[in-house]
Amino acid sequence: MEMTIRMPDRYNVMSEEEMTYTNGGAAADVIAVASAAVSIVASVYAVYSTIWGITGARNWVAANKGGDLMTTAEKAIDQGVTFATSSVGNLIRSCVALMGMTTVWPITAIALITA
């Protein structure tokens, strides 16, 4: 059996100098690494904010137990909105924490009930 390489009719061999103009993708590699780094930082921040939110809510419920459930809920919402609207950083952190807390709602519910 004869081993031959068959090329298309219009195949042109490129020199080493020409190859420097055809090699690319270095920017795509940098973007992929940067994207992965941002994703890791965002994930860590989301987990941290979720734990911060559950801990803060649990402490708030423990400190404000008793009384009418609706009055307590109204007070919690008022204080939460006041905190979130005090700065852009607090708003972002509160929104991320709220999304995380609703994602792991069974854990959040158990933490608040047992407070």
Buried (B, 14 or more C-beta within 10 A) or exposed (E): EEEEEEEEEEEEEEEEEEEEEEEEEEEEEEEEEEEEEEEEEEEEBBEBBBBBBBEBBBEBBEEBEEEEEEEBEEBBEEEBEEBBEEEEEEBEBBEBBBEBBEEBEEBBEEBBEEB
